[in-house]
Amino acid sequence: MATLSLCFIILQLLSVALAAEPSAFQRVEDPYKWIKLHGWLMWGSFGLLIPLGTLVVRFSRCARHSREAASDKIAIVFYAHLIIQSIALLVSAGGAVLSFRKFSNQFMHTHQRLGLALWAVAWVQPFIGIIRPRTGQTARPVWFVLHWLLGTTTIILGFYNVYNGLRIYEMITQKSQRILNILFSIQIAVMAVVYLLQDKWNYVKEQSSSGFTKAAIAPPMVRQYSVSSHRKYYTAA
């Protein structure tokens, strides 16, 4: 009887301890988990996939200027661009829905207002792609400039908003996000180098090809005139 009473008392003490100090026995929920998830989703969309899709579609320019038949390569590049951008839109939709449901959306600061504008433009881009005029039509240059301008603006402002989000998260948590800022800067630098190299890719291939010799690019022969022959010409005249 005494043993049962002692067990009962121990169980009562354990239950009181568990109720009083749950952090010592239970896993404490991360108060910033939804902010972290929103940040990773938006980085995955605007910070990674959308610029990656742009880099992929630019490889079609290399294929068009290639000497080999490249129609199948252009199709593969185009569909890869389409798939990547579609995934980016779905990821950004998840981040936007999470923001509307979990956060206060009074749009009082730049990060929220710019994020909403970027999200709207990102969904406009597919419809602009659908109404793409055929090559050679009068409206094609106007369409290309509009599509390129909106895409480039979205990428640049998307990078800025990711940095802005990291700054806000640093202010909320009072923890330095220097490592994430450095890693994101390295990613942008690598993408910028690839972007610049794409314009020179065909030139680099020509320079390294075996058929591209110095004889092929030798300057034309220039007829040389000596002073004596020049003087003889005018004397005879």
C-alpha positions as CSV (number, residue, x, y, z in Angstrom):
1,M,0.0,0.0,0.0
2,A,2.8,2.3,0.9
3,T,4.5,1.5,-2.5
4,L,1.4,2.4,-4.4
5,S,1.0,5.6,-2.6
6,L,4.7,6.5,-3.3
7,C,4.2,5.7,-7.0
8,F,1.1,7.9,-7.1
9,I,2.9,10.8,-5.5
10,I,5.8,10.5,-7.9
11,L,3.4,10.5,-10.9
12,Q,1.7,13.5,-9.5
13,L,5.0,15.3,-9.2
14,L,6.0,14.4,-12.7
15,S,2.7,15.7,-14.1
16,V,3.1,19.0,-12.3
17,A,6.7,19.3,-13.6
18,L,5.6,18.6,-17.1
19,A,2.9,21.2,-17.0
20,A,5.0,23.8,-15.3
21,E,8.1,23.5,-17.5
22,P,7.2,22.1,-20.9
23,S,10.4,23.3,-22.5
24,A,12.5,20.9,-20.4
25,F,10.6,17.8,-21.7
26,Q,8.9,18.8,-24.9
27,R,10.0,20.3,-28.2
28,V,9.5,24.0,-28.3
29,E,7.9,25.3,-31.5
30,D,10.0,27.7,-33.5
31,P,8.2,31.1,-33.4
32,Y,9.8,32.0,-36.7
33,K,9.1,28.9,-38.7
34,W,6.5,30.5,-41.0
35,I,8.8,33.5,-41.7
36,K,11.6,31.1,-42.6
37,L,9.4,29.0,-44.8
38,H,8.1,32.1,-46.6
39,G,11.7,33.3,-47.1
40,W,12.9,30.0,-48.5
41,L,9.9,29.8,-50.9
42,M,10.4,33.4,-52.2
43,W,14.2,32.9,-52.6
44,G,13.5,29.6,-54.5
45,S,11.2,31.4,-56.8
46,F,12.5,35.0,-57.4
47,G,16.0,34.4,-56.2
48,L,16.8,31.2,-58.0
49,L,14.3,29.6,-60.4
50,I,13.2,32.7,-62.4
51,P,16.7,33.9,-63.1
52,L,17.7,30.3,-63.8
53,G,14.9,30.0,-66.4
54,T,16.1,33.1,-68.0
55,L,19.7,31.8,-68.3
56,V,18.4,28.6,-69.8
57,V,16.3,30.2,-72.5
58,R,19.3,32.4,-73.5
59,F,21.1,29.2,-74.5
60,S,18.7,29.0,-77.4
61,R,20.5,32.1,-78.9
62,C,23.7,30.0,-78.8
63,A,22.0,27.2,-80.6
64,R,20.5,29.5,-83.3
65,H,24.0,30.8,-84.2
66,S,25.5,27.4,-84.1
67,R,26.7,25.9,-87.4
68,E,25.0,22.6,-86.6
69,A,21.3,21.9,-87.1
70,A,19.8,23.1,-83.8
71,S,16.0,22.9,-84.1
72,D,15.7,20.1,-81.6
73,K,18.1,21.8,-79.2
74,I,16.1,25.0,-79.4
75,A,12.9,23.0,-78.6
76,I,14.6,21.3,-75.6
77,V,15.8,24.7,-74.2
78,F,12.4,26.3,-74.7
79,Y,10.5,23.6,-72.8
80,A,13.2,23.6,-70.1
81,H,12.6,27.3,-69.7
82,L,8.8,26.7,-69.6
83,I,9.0,24.0,-66.9
84,I,11.4,26.0,-64.7
85,Q,9.3,29.2,-64.9
86,S,6.1,27.2,-64.2
87,I,7.7,25.6,-61.1
88,A,8.8,29.1,-60.0
89,L,5.3,30.5,-60.3
90,L,3.9,27.6,-58.2
91,V,6.6,28.1,-55.5
92,S,5.9,31.9,-55.4
93,A,2.2,31.2,-55.1
94,G,2.9,29.0,-52.1
95,G,5.0,31.8,-50.5
96,A,2.3,34.4,-51.2
97,V,-0.5,32.3,-49.8
98,L,1.6,31.7,-46.7
99,S,2.1,35.4,-46.3
100,F,-1.6,36.3,-46.6
101,R,-2.6,33.6,-44.1
102,K,0.1,33.9,-41.4
103,F,1.3,37.5,-41.5
104,S,-0.1,41.0,-41.0
105,N,-0.5,42.3,-44.6
106,Q,-1.1,46.0,-44.1
107,F,1.5,46.8,-46.8
108,M,3.2,49.4,-44.7
109,H,6.7,48.8,-45.9
110,T,8.6,48.3,-49.1
111,H,9.2,44.6,-48.8
112,Q,5.5,43.8,-48.8
113,R,4.5,46.3,-51.5
114,L,7.4,45.3,-53.8
115,G,6.7,41.6,-53.2
116,L,3.0,42.0,-54.2
117,A,4.0,43.9,-57.4
118,L,6.6,41.3,-58.3
119,W,4.2,38.5,-57.8
120,A,1.6,40.2,-60.1
121,V,4.2,40.8,-62.8
122,A,5.4,37.2,-62.6
123,W,1.9,36.0,-63.4
124,V,1.5,38.4,-66.2
125,Q,4.7,37.1,-68.0
126,P,3.2,33.7,-69.0
127,F,0.2,35.4,-70.7
128,I,2.6,37.7,-72.6
129,G,4.5,34.5,-73.7
130,I,1.2,32.9,-74.9
131,I,0.5,35.9,-77.3
132,R,4.0,35.8,-78.7
133,P,3.9,36.9,-82.4
134,R,5.6,34.8,-85.0
135,T,9.2,35.7,-86.1
136,G,9.1,38.2,-88.8
137,Q,5.8,39.9,-87.9
138,T,5.7,43.6,-87.2
139,A,4.7,43.2,-83.5
140,R,7.5,40.8,-82.8
141,P,10.1,43.4,-81.8
142,V,7.6,45.2,-79.5
143,W,6.7,41.9,-77.9
144,F,10.3,41.0,-77.4
145,V,11.2,44.3,-75.7
146,L,8.2,44.1,-73.4
147,H,8.9,40.5,-72.4
148,W,12.6,41.1,-71.9
149,L,12.0,44.4,-69.9
150,L,9.5,42.9,-67.5
151,G,11.6,39.7,-67.0
152,T,14.8,41.7,-66.4
153,T,13.1,44.1,-64.0
154,T,11.5,41.2,-62.1
155,I,14.9,39.5,-61.6
156,I,16.7,42.6,-60.4
157,L,13.9,43.7,-58.1
158,G,13.5,40.1,-56.9
159,F,17.2,40.0,-55.9
160,Y,16.7,43.3,-54.0
161,N,13.6,42.0,-52.2
162,V,15.4,38.9,-51.1
163,Y,18.2,41.0,-49.5
164,N,15.5,43.2,-48.0
165,G,13.8,40.2,-46.5
166,L,17.0,39.0,-45.0
167,R,17.5,42.4,-43.4
168,I,14.0,42.3,-41.9
169,Y,14.5,38.8,-40.6
170,E,17.8,39.9,-39.0
171,M,16.0,42.8,-37.3
172,I,13.2,40.5,-36.0
173,T,15.4,37.7,-34.7
174,Q,18.4,39.9,-33.7
175,K,20.7,37.3,-35.3
176,S,23.2,38.1,-38.0
177,Q,22.4,36.7,-41.5
178,R,25.8,37.5,-42.9
179,I,26.4,33.9,-44.2
180,L,23.2,33.9,-46.1
181,N,23.9,37.3,-47.6
182,I,27.4,36.1,-48.7
183,L,26.1,32.9,-50.2
184,F,23.3,34.7,-52.1
185,S,25.8,37.3,-53.4
186,I,28.0,34.4,-54.6
187,Q,25.0,32.9,-56.4
188,I,24.2,36.2,-58.1
189,A,27.9,36.6,-59.2
190,V,28.0,33.2,-60.7
191,M,24.7,33.8,-62.6
192,A,26.1,37.2,-63.8
193,V,29.2,35.5,-65.2
194,V,27.2,32.9,-67.0
195,Y,24.9,35.6,-68.4
196,L,27.9,37.6,-69.8
197,L,29.6,34.5,-71.2
198,Q,26.5,33.4,-73.1
199,D,26.9,36.4,-75.6
200,K,30.5,35.3,-76.3
201,W,30.0,31.5,-76.3
202,N,29.9,31.0,-80.1
203,Y,33.0,33.2,-80.4
204,V,34.8,31.1,-77.8
205,K,33.8,27.9,-79.7
206,E,35.1,29.3,-83.0
207,Q,38.4,30.4,-81.4
208,S,38.9,26.9,-80.0
209,S,37.8,25.0,-83.1
210,S,40.5,23.3,-85.2
211,G,39.4,24.8,-88.5
212,F,39.8,28.4,-87.2
213,T,43.4,29.1,-88.3
214,K,45.5,32.2,-88.5
215,A,45.4,32.0,-92.2
216,A,41.6,32.4,-92.2
217,I,41.9,35.7,-90.3
218,A,45.1,37.0,-91.9
219,P,44.8,40.6,-93.0
220,P,44.7,41.4,-96.7
221,M,48.0,42.0,-98.5
222,V,48.9,45.7,-99.0
223,R,51.0,46.6,-101.9
224,Q,54.2,48.2,-100.9
225,Y,55.8,51.1,-102.9
226,S,59.4,51.9,-102.6
227,V,60.6,55.5,-102.6
228,S,62.6,55.0,-105.8
229,S,59.7,53.6,-107.7
230,H,57.4,56.3,-106.5
231,R,60.0,59.0,-107.7
232,K,60.4,57.2,-111.0
233,Y,56.6,57.3,-111.6
234,Y,56.4,61.1,-111.1
235,T,59.6,61.7,-113.1
236,A,58.2,59.8,-116.1
237,A,55.0,61.8,-115.8
